[in-house]
Amino acid sequence: MTDTPKPPAHIALYVDVLGADGTVDFLLEFGGAELYLTATPKSRNRLAQFVGTEKAIELAKVSERLPKRIPTAKPWIAAVLKSKGLPTAEIARKLHSSDVSVRSWLKKSGMGPALDQRQGMLPL
């Protein structure tokens, strides 16, 4: 699987600026909290250090269209990581979530096996 899953609307702008892989890294680092985005980041700015000054400036330019709090987007991140071939247990560790949650997210996104297939059981 190499196709990156389509991002949900609330993170699409992040993907436009940072790319899918950059957005995954960004959300894992900053997701769940507010983040001040400035049009003139200094070298000590944590965001600029993480994504680079140019990307930090680009995010600041679209900041009025971004949510105030950085989303976690765990279901989408799980789908992206699965598309890269990571096993469910590793995805759960990266997202600090249970494997049960990850399987549920993947099933809803169409990337996970149905429960009866995963356990090797035949459907009734």
C-alpha positions as CSV (number, residue, x, y, z in Angstrom):
1,M,0.0,0.0,0.0
2,T,1.5,3.3,-1.1
3,D,-1.4,5.6,-1.5
4,T,-1.7,8.1,1.3
5,P,-5.2,8.3,2.7
6,K,-7.1,11.5,1.9
7,P,-6.9,13.8,4.9
8,P,-10.1,15.0,6.7
9,A,-11.1,18.6,6.1
10,H,-9.8,19.8,9.5
11,I,-6.2,18.9,8.6
12,A,-6.2,19.3,4.8
13,L,-4.5,22.7,5.1
14,Y,-1.7,21.2,7.2
15,V,-1.2,18.6,4.5
16,D,-1.2,21.3,1.8
17,V,1.7,23.1,3.6
18,L,3.6,20.3,5.2
19,G,2.8,17.3,3.0
20,A,1.4,14.1,4.4
21,D,4.5,12.8,6.1
22,G,5.3,16.3,7.5
23,T,1.7,16.6,8.8
24,V,1.9,13.3,10.6
25,D,5.2,14.3,12.3
26,F,3.7,17.8,13.1
27,L,0.5,16.4,14.6
28,L,2.4,13.8,16.7
29,E,4.6,16.6,18.0
30,F,2.1,19.4,18.5
31,G,-1.4,17.9,18.4
32,G,-3.8,18.5,21.2
33,A,-2.7,21.9,22.2
34,E,-2.7,25.5,21.1
35,L,0.3,26.8,19.1
36,Y,1.1,30.4,18.4
37,L,1.9,30.8,14.7
38,T,3.9,33.9,13.8
39,A,4.7,35.4,10.4
40,T,8.3,36.1,11.6
41,P,9.5,33.1,13.5
42,K,12.9,33.4,15.1
43,S,15.5,30.6,15.0
44,R,14.6,29.5,18.6
45,N,10.9,29.1,17.6
46,R,10.0,25.5,18.3
47,L,7.8,25.2,15.3
48,A,10.5,26.7,13.0
49,Q,13.0,24.3,14.4
50,F,10.7,21.4,13.8
51,V,9.3,22.1,10.3
52,G,11.8,24.8,9.1
53,T,11.3,28.6,8.9
54,E,9.7,28.6,5.4
55,K,7.0,26.0,6.4
56,A,6.4,27.9,9.7
57,I,5.8,31.1,7.8
58,E,3.4,29.3,5.3
59,L,1.4,27.9,8.3
60,A,1.2,31.4,9.8
61,K,-0.2,32.7,6.4
62,V,-3.1,30.3,6.6
63,S,-3.5,30.4,10.4
64,E,-6.8,32.2,10.3
65,R,-8.3,29.1,8.5
66,L,-6.7,26.6,11.0
67,P,-8.3,25.5,14.2
68,K,-7.1,27.3,17.3
69,R,-6.0,24.0,18.9
70,I,-3.9,21.6,16.8
71,P,-5.9,18.5,16.1
72,T,-4.6,15.0,17.0
73,A,-6.2,13.3,13.9
74,K,-5.3,9.9,15.3
75,P,-7.6,7.9,12.9
76,W,-6.0,9.6,9.8
77,I,-2.5,9.2,11.2
78,A,-3.3,5.5,11.9
79,A,-4.4,5.1,8.2
80,V,-1.3,6.8,6.9
81,L,1.0,4.7,9.0
82,K,-0.8,1.5,8.0
83,S,-0.4,2.6,4.3
84,K,3.3,2.6,5.0
85,G,3.2,-1.0,6.2
86,L,3.4,-0.4,10.0
87,P,1.8,-3.1,12.1
88,T,-1.2,-2.3,14.2
89,A,0.8,-2.7,17.5
90,E,3.5,-0.2,16.4
91,I,0.8,2.3,15.3
92,A,-0.8,2.0,18.7
93,R,2.5,2.7,20.4
94,K,3.2,5.8,18.2
95,L,-0.3,7.2,18.9
96,H,-0.4,6.3,22.6
97,S,-3.6,4.5,21.9
98,S,-4.8,0.9,22.3
99,D,-4.5,-1.6,19.5
100,V,-8.3,-2.0,19.7
101,S,-8.8,1.7,18.9
102,V,-6.3,1.5,16.0
103,R,-8.1,-1.5,14.6
104,S,-11.4,0.3,14.9
105,W,-10.1,3.4,13.1
106,L,-8.5,1.3,10.4
107,K,-11.7,-0.7,9.9
108,K,-13.8,2.6,9.6
109,S,-11.3,3.9,7.0
110,G,-11.5,0.7,5.0
111,M,-7.9,-0.2,5.7
112,G,-8.4,-2.9,8.3
113,P,-9.7,-6.4,7.9
114,A,-13.1,-7.3,9.1
115,L,-13.1,-8.9,12.6
116,D,-14.0,-12.3,11.2
117,Q,-11.1,-12.1,8.7
118,R,-8.6,-11.0,11.2
119,Q,-9.3,-13.9,13.5
120,G,-9.5,-16.4,10.6
121,M,-13.2,-17.2,11.3
122,L,-15.8,-17.7,8.6
123,P,-18.7,-15.3,8.6
124,L,-22.0,-16.8,9.7
